[in-house]
């Protein structure tokens, strides 16, 4: 019997949740996705976009696996190593049950994903696949973007409003710091949106699944630091012209003149590329 066949024989996710008495905890940002068709679609589309058939030869990470729906789908794609990071002891017990089927390829970490070292040395290419806990999704993403050279892809589910901010273009109300860092470091593509009714319990908002793939020319640590400094200043006073919001930058007028950026521009009017050019002059 193959691993996929063994996983197919498991009780449904809904039955698993009911048997475990697994009520989602708001404090942990939990909303469980139990629809297998949607779960399988996440993995299928992500692999297709990357021209991959499976995760063989790779290490995959998942944050907050909950009852294990996405976990089962990733395991069926046969990663060499699959690490799940979970804080909820109830869900850890369900992960242990999965490990009885798939063996040591499933590594279970009972801890805080914000403290986990995803970039620790590894001979295998790395992917992250996760329905992120909404209350820590942005801090996690920023940390990964700063080390994106360590990953082949990130397939992540966010609140739709956060996904919209990540993909926002200059001149729009959603455009901001996370848009700039994400788009400078990655090619970001939306796979699809999810109705609140797909989850248990149903949240009040829609969700979106995004695929991040690293760009060829990544930012240096200094460029990231300077971009964060610039965007903190600019978007901290986003309604003001950069003449005012970036006045703390030495020789600002000379620098923006060299880049043909008008001092009357506002934070949301500069492209990610312009922020990078300006960062390189700091």
Secondary structure, 3 states (H helix, E strand, C coil): CCHHHHHHCCCCHHHHHHHHCCCCCHHHCCCEECCHHHHHHHHHHHHHHCCCCCCCCEEEEEECCCCCHHHHHHHHCCCCEEEEEECCHHHHHHHHHHHHHHHHHEEEEECCHHHCCCCCCCCCEEEEEEECCHHHHHHHHHHHHHCHHHCCEEEEEEEHHHHHHHHCCCCCCCCCHHHHHHHHHEEEEEEEEECHHHEECCCCCCEEEEEEEECCCCCCHHHHHHHHHHHHHHHHCCCCEHHHHCCCCCCHHHHHHHCCCCCCCEHHHCCHHHHHHHHCCC
